[in-house]
Amino acid sequence: MISHSELRKGIRIIIDGQPYEVLWSMPMKKAQRRVVIQTKIKNLVTGNVFERNFHQGDIFEEAELERTVIKFIYSNKDKYVFCYPDKPSERFELSKEQIGSAFKFLKSNIEVDGLVYEDRIISISTPIKMELAVKEAPPGIKGDRAQGGTKTVKLETGAEIQVPLFIEEGDTIEINTEKEEYVRRIEKK
């Protein structure tokens, strides 16, 4: 069992029979009252995110989630089609809400972790660092600035991120998918 004071980012709990993941938590103490934990939680089945406060005495069951390897095949509108690597004919769909912001970094035939709850895949987890090719990059124009500049580029998956000015179209870069930011250049065009 998990108490309200143990709620931290990444903890998965059961509320009203549904698995939730804590995205953000902060203790807040009001004058002459007990500590209240403010959180932002995500329903792992529906993908809904909302804020909720928890009080002293609230206890939760830890969500028992298993991980399994699945392969992303393609997307159509807001549906993302996956299969098991050893059974490509058995396909299933997840919605954009279930996947969350990970949809920005999915490319065909990439293997990701599927989160299984009650024998059903409810969400995915991408690798923290991924290598992606830059498809569109405006020229880096140096101006008078005290620090190194950045520009917005489009990746092969369609995601747009900020990168240093020296990154060019065709380069392969490493991305942190949790923070959605540039890490380093892997290969120059």
C-alpha positions in Angstrom: 0.0 0.0 0.0 1.2 3.5 -0.8 0.3 6.5 1.4 -0.4 10.0 0.2 3.1 11.2 1.3 4.8 8.6 -1.0 3.2 10.0 -4.2 6.0 11.0 -6.5 6.5 11.3 -10.2 6.3 7.9 -11.9 4.4 6.1 -9.1 1.5 4.1 -10.5 -1.5 3.6 -8.3 -5.1 2.2 -8.4 -7.9 4.7 -7.9 -11.5 3.5 -8.3 -10.3 0.4 -10.0 -8.3 2.2 -12.7 -4.5 2.5 -13.0 -3.1 6.0 -12.7 0.4 7.4 -13.0 1.6 10.4 -11.0 3.0 13.0 -13.4 3.7 15.7 -10.9 3.3 16.1 -7.1 4.0 18.8 -4.5 3.2 19.0 -0.8 1.3 22.0 0.3 0.7 23.1 3.9 -2.0 25.5 4.7 -2.0 27.5 8.0 -2.7 25.2 10.9 -3.8 22.3 8.7 -2.3 19.0 7.7 -0.2 18.6 4.6 -2.1 18.2 1.3 -0.4 16.6 -1.7 -1.2 18.4 -4.9 -0.8 16.1 -7.9 -1.3 15.8 -11.6 -2.3 12.3 -12.5 -2.9 10.4 -15.8 -5.4 7.6 -16.2 -3.4 5.0 -18.0 -6.5 3.4 -19.7 -8.2 6.5 -21.1 -5.2 8.9 -21.2 -7.1 11.6 -19.3 -4.9 13.9 -17.3 -6.2 16.0 -14.4 -5.2 17.6 -11.1 -6.2 16.1 -7.7 -5.4 16.7 -4.1 -4.8 13.9 -1.6 -5.0 14.3 2.2 -3.6 12.5 5.2 -5.0 9.0 5.6 -5.4 8.4 1.8 -3.8 5.1 0.9 -3.6 3.4 -2.5 -2.9 0.0 -3.9 0.1 0.0 -6.2 -0.8 -0.7 -9.9 0.7 -4.0 -11.0 1.7 -3.3 -14.6 3.8 -5.7 -16.7 5.9 -4.7 -19.7 6.0 -6.4 -23.0 7.8 -5.6 -26.3 5.5 -4.4 -29.1 6.2 -3.0 -32.6 4.7 0.2 -34.0 3.5 -0.3 -37.6 1.7 2.8 -38.7 -0.8 5.6 -37.7 -4.0 6.6 -39.2 -5.6 9.8 -38.0 -5.5 9.5 -34.2 -5.2 5.7 -34.1 -1.8 4.0 -33.7 -1.5 0.4 -34.9 0.9 -2.1 -33.1 1.7 -5.8 -33.2 3.8 -8.3 -31.3 7.2 -8.8 -33.0 6.7 -12.5 -33.2 3.0 -12.3 -34.4 2.8 -9.5 -37.0 -0.7 -10.6 -38.1 -2.2 -9.9 -34.6 -2.6 -6.2 -34.7 -4.2 -3.8 -32.2 -4.8 -0.1 -31.9 -4.1 2.5 -29.2 -5.5 6.0 -29.2 -3.4 9.2 -29.2 -4.7 9.9 -25.6 -3.4 6.5 -24.4 0.0 7.0 -26.0 0.4 10.6 -24.7 3.3 12.7 -26.0 5.2 9.6 -27.1 3.4 9.7 -30.5 5.8 12.4 -31.6 8.7 10.0 -31.7 7.1 6.9 -33.2 8.5 5.7 -36.5 7.5 2.5 -38.4 9.0 -0.8 -37.2 10.3 0.7 -33.9 10.0 -1.6 -30.9 8.6 0.0 -27.7 7.5 -1.3 -24.3 3.8 -1.9 -24.0 2.2 -1.5 -20.5 -0.1 -4.4 -19.7 -2.9 -4.1 -17.1 -5.4 -7.0 -16.6 -4.1 -8.8 -19.8 -4.7 -5.7 -22.0 -2.1 -3.3 -23.4 -3.2 0.2 -22.1 -0.2 2.4 -23.0 3.3 2.5 -24.3 6.7 3.6 -23.0 9.3 4.8 -25.5 13.1 4.5 -24.9 14.3 7.6 -23.1 16.9 8.3 -25.8 16.2 7.8 -29.5 18.1 8.5 -32.6 16.1 10.3 -35.3 17.0 11.9 -38.6 16.5 15.6 -39.3 14.1 16.1 -42.3 13.8 19.9 -42.4 16.2 22.4 -40.9 16.3 26.1 -41.7 19.8 27.6 -42.1 21.5 28.7 -38.9 22.0 32.4 -38.9 24.4 33.8 -36.4 23.5 37.1 -34.9 25.0 39.1 -32.1 24.1 37.0 -29.0 25.9 36.2 -25.8 25.0 32.5 -25.9 24.7 29.8 -28.5 21.5 30.1 -30.5 18.9 27.5 -31.3 16.5 26.8 -34.2 13.5 24.6 -34.7 13.9 21.5 -36.9 11.4 18.9 -38.1 12.4 15.2 -37.4 11.5 12.2 -39.6 8.6 11.5 -37.3 7.1 15.0 -37.8 8.1 16.2 -34.3 9.6 19.7 -34.0 12.3 20.4 -31.4 14.9 23.1 -30.7 18.5 22.2 -31.7 21.8 24.1 -31.9 22.4 26.2 -35.1 25.0 23.7 -36.4 22.4 20.9 -37.0 21.6 20.5 -40.7 19.1 18.6 -42.8 20.0 14.9 -43.0 21.9 14.8 -39.7 21.1 12.1 -37.2 20.5 13.4 -33.7 19.8 11.9 -30.3 16.6 13.0 -28.5 15.5 12.7 -24.9 11.9 11.6 -25.3 10.9 12.5 -21.7 12.0 16.1 -21.9 11.5 16.3 -25.7 14.8 17.9 -26.2 18.1 17.6 -28.2 20.9 15.7 -26.6 23.7 15.4 -29.2 24.5 14.9 -32.9 25.2 11.2 -33.8 26.0 11.5 -37.4 26.7 14.5 -39.7 25.1 14.5 -43.1 
